[in-house]
Each structure stands twice: as structure tokens, then as C-alpha cells.
Amino acid sequence: MPSSPDSLAAQLQTAAAACAAVRHGTALPQALTKAARGLAPGPRGAVQDIAYRSMRQRGLADALLARLVERAPAEAVRELLVCALAQLVDPEPPYSAHALVDQAVEAAPQRAKGFVNAVLRRYLREGERLRATLAGDVVARQNFPAWWVELLQRDHPEHWQHILAASQRPGPMTLRVNRRRATREQVLAALADAGLQAHALAGIGAWPTPDAVVLDTPRAVQALPGFAEGWWSVQDAGAQLAAPLLEIEPGMRVLDACAAPGGKTGHVLECADCEVLALDADAARLARVEENLLRLGLKAEVCAGDAARVDDWWDGREFDRILADVPCTASGIVRRHPDIRWLRRRSDIDQLATTAAAILDALWRVLKPDGTMLFATCSVFVQEGEAQVQHFLARHPDAVRLEAPGQLLPADTDALDHDGFFYARVAKRVRR
């Protein structure tokens, strides 16, 4: 057992425990919360980095391990080896190969130290040859499940390789300035005074992002000026399009369905003086909404309820605007949540699309005539985006589609860096 939590051995061991939990269906953030409980910020950050790198390289690491051993070892040893191999094959390896092998051996149970040492040193000797044997293995080559790759090839035949490549690189730290408490220029100046480089992001195509600031290097939020004062929130540039697309005017009644953790709720209130109901089925996650609003100096009605069961929570007053950020596979934000690709199954898409359709139909009931509903998902799969909209329009002849970005594929250039999203706007038209 490694003696110090600051050692790479201890961090590998903890990360391996979290990755094992993902194998059993636990999301990585929750797995890390449990595995790294009690660790100081420094070691906890190192554990998180190892675990996230492991998720990004798991397809290749799993395939290599299968080549390196005749029989799979016990779970704890297997996950330790996968974590170590993932760091070794990372395009930007965080540790020297020999240091990593040495510390992985230190992290291994006493009875398995020789085995771990032999496996990893064999990889150092034969890694290039072994990787060549995996050229035809789509999971090893792409680090995504085969069904995921096949679906992207079908949905985006000209862009699937770009989507996979962009999804493999961690997303930037993007801030959304709270225009009620600061200007973008003030935030940029405060960051510069703190020695941090950042730049404003003008927009995504034809769609402006007037509140977006991108840091050159991510930092802990508590270490950045203006966080406690509510000057800004962390929010991807793609997600920052939602509130402006609603075209909210003062005094409007707005529903943010599926609101937790409240990023878009906050942005809506920052954009206009309006009445907002933040709804979410997960009562526990609504606490995050209230915490975020308190820090930002904003107020909304927060309600626990199923968006598809409007009679359980609706007070009979129709909404001028509805934001329907419905459940989806989250395939567009996998660069920030690399575990998603391993947790999802192909059958999830059908189930989630059915759930989303039920929510959209239910919310349509509570939208005012001439009101607008914004349908949003953080998915790149057509079934969850464009196909969903087309089916909705076929079911509702009083729905008129308005201009919106549609499918935004993940981008990772200096000038344009955002997650994958889909946006569609529909207005409820009545015959006069």
C-alpha cells in the first residue's frame, strides 16, 4: 500500500478504483467523489487527471492488455494496468514511462507486483508491434464503442472522423459573464491582473456569444477572481447560445424544463427581468440550481417535477418561452465527460428519444399561443436532434419552425472551441 497520497502510486491506485466503478455503471464524477474522498486538492486533481485520461484511452488500453496477458487478472490489478497503459499511450503522456511503471508496481498488491512489472515492461519493449496488430480494431483505434463509431459514420458521413478527434481532446474552460454584475471587459482585466491569459469568444457561426470568455489554461474556479462575487459561471460556449435564442423580453414567464444544475436558468435571468420556473425531476440536483442562483444574485421559482407530467406541477398559467433541454445520450459533451461513451448502450438512444418526445409533447400544452419553445440537446446523434424535431412538427400542425443553429458539431480550434449541441426553435401559431 503506497504510504503517501501525494505519491503517483497512491494516485494510480485511487484512479483505478474509480475506473473500476465506471465498469460497474457509475458515472466517473461520482466514482471519483467516493474513491478520492478525504484527499487534498492537489492529489485529488492528480487522481482526476489519471482517471479522465484512462477513460479517453480505455479502448486501446483494454485491447493492449488483452494482448499482453493470457488471462485477465483480478479486477483491482486489471484496472491498475489499464490506467497505467492509458497514461503510456496518451498522445501527451503526463509521466515518464519508467517512472510510471515503477509507481504502478508500487501500487500493486504484494502478490501481483511481479506480474504488473512484467506486463508493463513487456509493453515498453513490444508496444509498437502490439499496437500495429490492433490496426483493424475500431474500438482500440478510435477509443469509442463500435456502435458509437458506426452511428456517427451513418449520421455524419463527412464529419465523423472530426467528431471523434474533437471528442478526444479535453474542452477549454469557458466562462459566461454575469452581465448583471460585471462586463466581459472587467472579467478579462481581472484575469489579466491575476496573471491569467484569456480571450473573448465573439460567436459560433452567425450566432453571437457576447458573454463568453475562454481561459488559455483551466484553473480551479475558487482560484479565479470574481467567482465568489458572482461575476461569472463556467459554461461551454455552445451552451451559452440557449438563453439568447429564447429572445426573452422583460416581464415574460419562462419555463426552464430539465433545469439542473441551473446554468441555463442563470443565463436566462442574466439576460432579462423575467419570471422563471426552474423545473427538474431530480430534487437533489435542484439544490445545485439554488446554490448557483444565490451566488449569482438571481431568483427563480425552483420546482421538483417530471416535465412529461405537467398536471403534477403546472399552476395553469401558460409560458411565453420554454427551454426544453431534454434528456439525451450527452454524446456532444463526451470530451468533458469521457466516461459517457463507455456507460451508454445503443439501446439508450431509442429510450431517451422516446422520453424526450413525451416531454416535448407535454410542454407544448403549457406554451402560450404565439409563444416559443427552444428544443436543445447536447447530442450529435440525428435521432436525438433533427429527427426528433421532424417527428414533433408532424405531430403538431400548429408548430412553426424558426431559425436556429440546428446541429453544432464539437469544434476544437483556437477561434472556435465548443461542445456538440443541437438547437431548434418552434413557435405556436394560432389561426386568427
C-alpha positions as CSV (number, residue, x, y, z in Angstrom):
1,M,0.0,0.0,0.0
2,P,1.6,3.4,-1.0
3,S,2.3,5.4,2.1
4,S,1.6,8.9,0.9
5,P,-1.5,10.2,-1.1
6,D,0.9,12.5,-2.8
7,S,2.7,9.6,-4.5
8,L,2.0,8.6,-8.0
9,A,1.5,5.1,-6.8
10,A,-1.4,6.1,-4.5
11,Q,-2.9,8.3,-7.2
12,L,-2.8,5.4,-9.7
13,Q,-4.4,3.1,-7.1
14,T,-7.2,5.6,-6.4
15,A,-7.9,6.3,-10.1
16,A,-8.0,2.6,-10.8
17,A,-10.7,2.2,-8.1
18,A,-12.8,5.0,-9.7
19,C,-12.4,3.4,-13.2
20,A,-13.5,0.1,-11.8
21,A,-16.7,1.7,-10.6
22,V,-17.3,3.0,-14.1
23,R,-17.1,-0.6,-15.3
24,H,-20.0,-1.3,-13.0
25,G,-22.1,1.6,-14.3
26,T,-21.2,4.5,-12.0
27,A,-20.5,7.9,-13.7
28,L,-16.9,9.0,-13.3
29,P,-17.6,12.1,-11.2
30,Q,-19.5,10.1,-8.6
31,A,-16.9,7.4,-8.7
32,L,-14.1,9.9,-8.1
33,T,-16.0,11.6,-5.3
34,K,-16.1,8.2,-3.4
35,A,-12.7,7.0,-4.3
36,A,-10.9,10.3,-3.6
37,R,-12.8,11.2,-0.5
38,G,-10.6,13.0,2.0
39,L,-7.8,13.8,-0.4
40,A,-6.3,17.3,-0.5
41,P,-6.9,19.3,-3.7
42,G,-3.5,18.5,-5.2
43,P,-3.7,14.7,-5.0
44,R,-7.4,14.8,-5.9
45,G,-6.7,16.8,-9.0
46,A,-3.9,14.3,-10.0
47,V,-6.2,11.3,-9.5
48,Q,-8.9,13.0,-11.6
49,D,-6.4,13.6,-14.4
50,I,-5.3,10.0,-14.4
51,A,-8.9,8.7,-14.4
52,Y,-10.0,11.0,-17.2
53,R,-7.0,10.1,-19.4
54,S,-7.8,6.5,-18.7
55,M,-11.4,6.9,-19.9
56,R,-10.1,8.6,-23.1
57,Q,-7.7,5.8,-23.9
58,R,-9.6,2.9,-22.5
59,G,-10.4,1.2,-25.8
60,L,-6.7,1.0,-26.7
61,A,-5.6,0.2,-23.2
62,D,-8.1,-2.7,-22.9
63,A,-7.1,-4.1,-26.2
64,L,-3.4,-3.9,-25.4
65,L,-3.9,-5.6,-22.0
66,A,-5.7,-8.5,-23.8
67,R,-2.6,-8.9,-26.0
68,L,-0.2,-8.7,-23.0
69,V,-1.9,-11.3,-20.8
70,E,-3.3,-14.7,-21.4
71,R,-5.9,-14.5,-18.7
72,A,-7.5,-11.4,-17.2
73,P,-6.2,-10.7,-13.7
74,A,-8.3,-9.7,-10.7
75,E,-10.3,-6.5,-11.1
76,A,-8.1,-4.3,-9.0
77,V,-5.0,-5.4,-10.8
78,R,-6.7,-5.2,-14.2
79,E,-7.8,-1.6,-13.7
80,L,-4.4,-0.6,-12.4
81,L,-2.8,-2.0,-15.5
82,V,-5.4,-0.3,-17.7
83,C,-4.8,3.1,-16.0
84,A,-1.0,2.7,-16.4
85,L,-1.3,1.6,-20.1
86,A,-3.6,4.5,-20.8
87,Q,-1.1,7.0,-19.5
88,L,1.7,5.3,-21.5
89,V,-0.3,5.6,-24.8
90,D,-1.6,9.1,-24.2
91,P,-0.6,11.4,-27.0
92,E,0.8,13.8,-24.3
93,P,2.0,11.3,-21.6
94,P,2.0,13.0,-18.2
95,Y,4.8,10.9,-16.8
96,S,7.9,9.3,-18.0
97,A,7.4,5.6,-18.9
98,H,9.9,4.2,-16.4
99,A,8.5,6.4,-13.5
100,L,5.0,5.2,-14.4
101,V,6.0,1.5,-14.4
102,D,7.9,1.9,-11.2
103,Q,4.9,3.5,-9.4
104,A,2.4,1.1,-10.9
105,V,4.4,-1.7,-9.4
106,E,4.4,0.1,-6.1
107,A,0.6,0.5,-6.2
108,A,0.0,-3.2,-6.9
109,P,-0.9,-5.7,-4.2
110,Q,2.2,-7.6,-2.9
111,R,1.3,-10.8,-4.7
112,A,0.8,-9.0,-8.0
113,K,3.9,-6.7,-8.1
114,G,6.0,-9.1,-10.2
115,F,3.1,-9.6,-12.6
116,V,2.4,-5.9,-13.1
117,N,6.1,-5.2,-13.6
118,A,6.4,-7.9,-16.2
119,V,3.3,-6.8,-18.1
120,L,4.2,-3.1,-18.3
121,R,7.9,-3.7,-19.2
122,R,6.8,-6.1,-21.9
123,Y,4.7,-3.2,-23.3
124,L,7.7,-0.9,-23.2
125,R,9.6,-3.5,-25.3
126,E,6.9,-4.5,-27.6
127,G,4.4,-1.7,-27.6
128,E,4.9,-0.5,-31.2
129,R,4.5,-4.1,-32.5
130,L,1.4,-4.7,-30.4
131,R,-0.3,-1.5,-31.4
132,A,0.3,-2.4,-35.1
133,T,-1.7,-5.6,-34.6
134,L,-4.7,-3.6,-33.5
135,A,-5.0,-1.6,-36.7
136,G,-8.2,-3.3,-37.6
137,D,-9.8,-3.0,-34.1
138,V,-12.1,0.0,-34.4
139,V,-12.6,0.3,-30.6
140,A,-8.8,0.3,-30.0
141,R,-8.2,2.7,-32.9
142,Q,-10.9,5.2,-32.0
143,N,-11.3,4.7,-28.3
144,F,-15.1,4.6,-28.7
145,P,-17.5,1.7,-28.7
146,A,-18.0,0.2,-32.2
147,W,-21.7,1.1,-32.3
148,W,-20.9,4.7,-31.5
149,V,-18.5,5.0,-34.4
150,E,-20.9,3.2,-36.8
151,L,-23.7,5.6,-35.8
152,L,-21.5,8.7,-36.4
153,Q,-20.5,7.3,-39.8
154,R,-24.2,7.0,-40.7
155,D,-25.3,10.3,-39.3
156,H,-22.3,12.4,-40.3
157,P,-20.5,10.6,-43.2
158,E,-18.3,13.7,-44.0
159,H,-17.5,14.7,-40.4
160,W,-17.4,11.6,-38.3
161,Q,-13.6,11.5,-38.0
162,H,-13.5,15.1,-37.0
163,I,-16.2,14.5,-34.3
164,L,-14.2,11.6,-32.9
165,A,-11.0,13.6,-32.9
166,A,-12.5,16.6,-31.3
167,S,-14.2,14.4,-28.7
168,Q,-10.9,13.0,-27.6
169,R,-9.4,16.4,-26.6
170,P,-10.4,18.0,-23.3
171,G,-12.6,21.0,-23.7
172,P,-11.5,24.5,-22.7
173,M,-12.5,26.3,-19.6
174,T,-15.1,28.8,-20.8
175,L,-16.8,31.4,-18.6
176,R,-20.1,33.1,-19.0
177,V,-20.0,36.6,-17.7
178,N,-22.9,37.6,-15.4
179,R,-23.8,40.9,-17.2
180,R,-25.8,42.0,-14.1
181,R,-22.6,42.1,-12.0
182,A,-19.7,42.6,-14.4
183,T,-18.8,43.3,-18.0
184,R,-16.7,41.0,-20.2
185,E,-14.0,43.6,-20.2
186,Q,-14.0,43.7,-16.4
187,V,-13.6,40.0,-16.2
188,L,-10.8,39.9,-18.8
189,A,-9.0,42.7,-16.9
190,A,-9.3,40.9,-13.6
191,L,-8.0,37.7,-15.1
192,A,-5.1,39.6,-16.7
193,D,-4.3,41.3,-13.3
194,A,-4.1,37.8,-11.8
195,G,-1.6,36.7,-14.5
196,L,-4.1,34.6,-16.4
197,Q,-4.4,34.7,-20.1
198,A,-7.9,34.6,-21.6
199,H,-9.8,35.9,-24.6
200,A,-13.4,36.8,-25.6
201,L,-15.2,34.5,-28.0
202,A,-17.2,36.5,-30.5
203,G,-19.6,33.8,-31.5
204,I,-20.3,30.5,-33.1
205,G,-21.0,31.0,-36.8
206,A,-23.8,33.5,-37.2
207,W,-24.7,33.2,-33.5
208,P,-23.0,35.7,-31.1
209,T,-21.7,34.7,-27.7
210,P,-21.5,38.2,-26.0
211,D,-20.8,36.8,-22.6
212,A,-18.2,34.1,-23.4
213,V,-14.6,34.3,-22.1
214,V,-12.2,31.4,-22.7
215,L,-9.2,30.7,-20.5
216,D,-6.0,29.6,-22.2
217,T,-5.4,27.2,-19.3
218,P,-8.1,25.8,-17.0
219,R,-7.9,26.7,-13.3
220,A,-9.9,25.8,-10.2
221,V,-12.8,28.1,-10.0
222,Q,-12.1,29.2,-6.5
223,A,-8.7,30.5,-7.7
224,L,-10.1,32.8,-10.3
225,P,-11.1,36.4,-9.5
226,G,-14.8,37.1,-9.4
227,F,-16.1,33.7,-8.6
228,A,-17.3,34.4,-5.1
229,E,-18.7,37.7,-6.2
230,G,-20.9,36.0,-8.9
231,W,-19.2,37.7,-11.8
232,W,-19.3,34.6,-14.0
233,S,-20.1,30.9,-14.2
234,V,-18.4,28.1,-16.1
235,Q,-20.4,27.2,-19.2
236,D,-19.4,25.9,-22.6
237,A,-19.8,28.4,-25.4
238,G,-22.2,26.2,-27.2
239,A,-24.5,26.1,-24.2
240,Q,-24.4,29.8,-24.0
241,L,-26.5,30.1,-27.2
242,A,-29.6,28.8,-25.4
243,A,-30.7,31.9,-23.5
244,P,-30.2,34.4,-26.4
245,L,-32.1,32.1,-28.7
246,L,-35.2,32.3,-26.4
247,E,-35.4,36.1,-27.2
248,I,-36.8,36.9,-23.8
249,E,-38.4,40.2,-23.1
250,P,-38.9,41.8,-19.6
251,G,-41.9,40.5,-17.8
252,M,-42.2,37.2,-19.7
253,R,-43.0,34.0,-17.9
254,V,-40.3,31.4,-18.8
255,L,-40.0,27.7,-18.1
256,D,-36.6,26.0,-17.9
257,A,-37.5,22.3,-18.0
258,C,-34.9,19.8,-17.0
259,A,-33.1,22.7,-15.4
260,A,-30.4,21.2,-13.1
261,P,-27.7,22.2,-12.4
262,G,-29.0,25.6,-13.4
263,G,-26.5,27.0,-15.9
264,K,-29.1,28.0,-18.5
265,T,-31.5,29.2,-15.8
266,G,-28.9,31.6,-14.6
267,H,-28.2,32.9,-18.1
268,V,-31.9,33.5,-18.8
269,L,-32.2,35.6,-15.7
270,E,-29.0,37.5,-16.5
271,C,-30.4,38.4,-19.9
272,A,-33.8,39.8,-18.9
273,D,-36.0,40.7,-15.9
274,C,-38.5,37.8,-16.2
275,E,-40.3,35.2,-14.2
276,V,-38.6,31.9,-14.3
277,L,-39.7,28.4,-13.2
278,A,-36.7,26.1,-13.0
279,L,-38.1,22.5,-13.2
280,D,-36.2,19.2,-12.8
281,A,-37.2,15.7,-11.9
282,D,-34.2,15.2,-9.6
283,A,-35.0,17.0,-6.4
284,A,-31.4,16.5,-5.1
285,R,-29.9,18.2,-8.1
286,L,-32.2,21.2,-7.7
287,A,-30.1,22.2,-4.7
288,R,-27.3,23.0,-7.2
289,V,-29.7,25.3,-9.0
290,E,-30.4,27.2,-5.9
291,E,-26.8,27.4,-4.9
292,N,-25.8,28.8,-8.3
293,L,-28.6,31.3,-8.3
294,L,-27.7,32.5,-4.8
295,R,-24.0,33.1,-5.8
296,L,-25.1,35.0,-9.0
297,G,-27.6,37.1,-7.1
298,L,-30.6,35.8,-9.1
299,K,-34.0,34.5,-8.1
300,A,-36.2,31.8,-9.7
301,E,-39.0,29.5,-8.6
302,V,-37.5,26.1,-8.2
303,C,-39.7,23.0,-8.5
304,A,-39.2,19.3,-8.5
305,G,-41.3,17.6,-11.1
306,D,-41.4,15.4,-14.2
307,A,-41.6,17.6,-17.3
308,A,-43.7,15.0,-19.1
309,R,-46.3,15.1,-16.3
310,V,-47.4,18.7,-16.4
311,D,-50.5,18.2,-14.3
312,D,-48.4,17.3,-11.3
313,W,-46.7,20.7,-11.1
314,W,-48.3,23.3,-13.5
315,D,-50.4,26.1,-11.9
316,G,-52.4,26.7,-15.1
317,R,-50.6,29.8,-16.2
318,E,-49.1,29.4,-19.7
319,F,-45.5,30.3,-20.5
320,D,-44.2,32.8,-23.1
321,R,-41.0,30.9,-23.5
322,I,-40.0,27.3,-22.8
323,L,-36.5,25.9,-22.8
324,A,-36.7,22.1,-23.3
325,D,-33.2,20.9,-22.6
326,V,-34.3,17.3,-22.7
327,P,-32.5,14.1,-21.6
328,C,-30.2,12.6,-24.2
329,T,-27.0,10.5,-24.6
330,A,-24.8,13.6,-24.0
331,S,-22.8,12.4,-27.0
332,G,-21.9,16.0,-27.7
333,I,-20.1,16.7,-24.4
334,V,-18.1,13.5,-24.3
335,R,-14.8,15.4,-24.4
336,R,-15.7,16.8,-21.0
337,H,-17.2,13.5,-19.8
338,P,-15.2,10.7,-21.4
339,D,-16.8,8.1,-19.3
340,I,-20.2,8.6,-21.1
341,R,-19.0,6.6,-24.2
342,W,-18.4,3.5,-22.0
343,L,-21.6,3.9,-19.9
344,R,-24.1,4.3,-22.8
345,R,-25.6,1.5,-24.8
346,R,-27.0,1.7,-28.3
347,S,-30.5,0.9,-27.0
348,D,-30.3,4.0,-24.8
349,I,-30.9,6.3,-27.8
350,D,-34.3,4.8,-28.5
351,Q,-35.3,5.0,-24.9
352,L,-34.1,8.6,-24.5
353,A,-35.6,9.8,-27.7
354,T,-39.0,8.4,-26.6
355,T,-38.6,10.2,-23.2
356,A,-37.7,13.4,-25.0
357,A,-40.7,13.2,-27.3
358,A,-43.1,12.7,-24.4
359,I,-41.6,15.8,-22.7
360,L,-41.9,18.0,-25.8
361,D,-45.5,17.0,-26.3
362,A,-46.4,17.7,-22.7
363,L,-44.6,21.1,-22.6
364,W,-46.4,22.1,-25.8
365,R,-49.6,22.1,-23.8
366,V,-48.4,24.8,-21.4
367,L,-46.9,27.2,-24.1
368,K,-48.9,30.4,-24.9
369,P,-50.3,30.9,-28.4
370,D,-47.5,32.8,-30.3
371,G,-45.0,31.6,-27.6
372,T,-41.7,29.9,-28.5
373,M,-40.2,26.7,-27.3
374,L,-36.5,26.0,-27.7
375,F,-35.6,22.4,-28.1
376,A,-32.0,21.7,-27.0
377,T,-29.8,18.6,-26.6
378,C,-26.1,18.1,-26.1
379,S,-26.1,15.2,-28.6
380,V,-24.6,14.7,-32.0
381,F,-26.9,11.8,-33.0
382,V,-29.5,12.6,-35.6
383,Q,-32.2,10.6,-33.8
384,E,-32.0,12.9,-30.8
385,G,-31.8,16.1,-32.8
386,E,-33.1,16.7,-36.3
387,A,-35.2,13.5,-36.5
388,Q,-36.8,14.4,-33.1
389,V,-37.8,17.9,-34.5
390,Q,-39.2,16.5,-37.7
391,H,-41.4,14.0,-35.7
392,F,-42.5,16.8,-33.4
393,L,-43.6,19.0,-36.3
394,A,-45.5,16.1,-37.9
395,R,-47.4,15.6,-34.6
396,H,-48.2,19.3,-34.1
397,P,-49.6,21.2,-37.1
398,D,-49.7,24.4,-35.1
399,A,-45.9,24.3,-34.7
400,V,-43.8,26.5,-37.0
401,R,-40.1,26.1,-37.1
402,L,-38.0,29.3,-36.6
403,E,-34.4,30.0,-37.4
404,A,-31.9,28.3,-35.1
405,P,-28.4,26.8,-35.3
406,G,-29.5,23.2,-35.7
407,Q,-26.7,20.7,-35.3
408,L,-23.5,22.1,-33.9
409,L,-20.6,19.6,-34.1
410,P,-17.9,19.8,-31.5
411,A,-15.1,22.2,-32.5
412,D,-11.6,22.5,-31.2
413,T,-9.8,25.3,-32.9
414,D,-8.3,28.4,-31.3
415,A,-11.0,30.6,-32.9
416,L,-13.9,28.2,-32.3
417,D,-14.0,25.8,-29.4
418,H,-17.3,24.3,-28.1
419,D,-19.1,21.1,-27.4
420,G,-21.7,19.4,-29.6
421,F,-25.2,20.7,-29.4
422,F,-28.5,20.7,-31.3
423,Y,-30.9,23.7,-31.2
424,A,-34.3,24.0,-32.8
425,R,-36.9,26.7,-32.2
426,V,-40.7,26.3,-32.7
427,A,-43.4,28.8,-32.3
428,K,-47.1,28.0,-31.5
429,R,-49.2,29.6,-34.2
430,V,-52.9,30.0,-33.9
431,R,-55.4,30.7,-36.7
432,R,-56.9,34.2,-36.4
